[in-house]
Amino acid sequence: MYFAALLARTEDGWEASDTELDDVETLSDLMDLAQEASVDEDTVLVYIEQEDAWFGILRVDGEEDPRIYVSDASAAARSSYGEILLTDELLGREPGAEDEIAALEELVDLDGTEDGEPDGPAASASSTTTDRTTASARDADTDSDPHSDSDADSVPAGPIGELGILADFGVSEKDLLTLRTDALTEIADALGAAEVLEAVR
């Protein structure tokens, strides 16, 4: 079960709203939601939580690069919404690695036959080579597919991202690391946004 909320800072304090993630597929989509809620390009926090598993925070300050924190990267890697927050930069991966693997897979059919290659005995030797290529592509793909168990195992367990993401709002790195279940309540308390958050929960 997922829960998402958005907190936008204004001159009069924080405004809170629950957030639907049905149409969110990329980090850009999530940033668009945050920027639409921003008042005078002030801070917006997007909070995503998978119950008893992990939570993530996306912070957007005007046109600055987004700041991200995820409480448990390996747990989030098994989630479609966690995938959104676990960017290549956050994980220290080379950008575009997944695109290269996808392009390789397009060159090889699932039955091990390349496009335009005839079926039958004459193609057996070539098919054997192609089968090896397909297997290699699938092996490589398990390292990039955020929904595979092997990929989740390759992602470091525990927190990842910017520990000081809320430091200027009174949530220190140590405080952030100790948050587990219902982390949003404690974050809202620190921000002075508990009442406005309760109104939308």
Buried (B, 14 or more C-beta within 10 A) or exposed (E): EEBBBBBBBEEEEBBBBEBEBEEBEEBEEBBBBBBEBBEEEBBBBBBBBBEEBBBBBBBBBEEEEBBBBBBBBBBBBBBEBBBBBBBEEBBEBEEEEBEEBEEBBEEBEEEBBBEEEEEEEEBEEBBEEBBEBBEEBBEBBBBBBBEBEEBBBBBEEEBBBBBEBBEEBEBEBEBBEEBEEEBBBBBBEBBEBBEBBEEEE
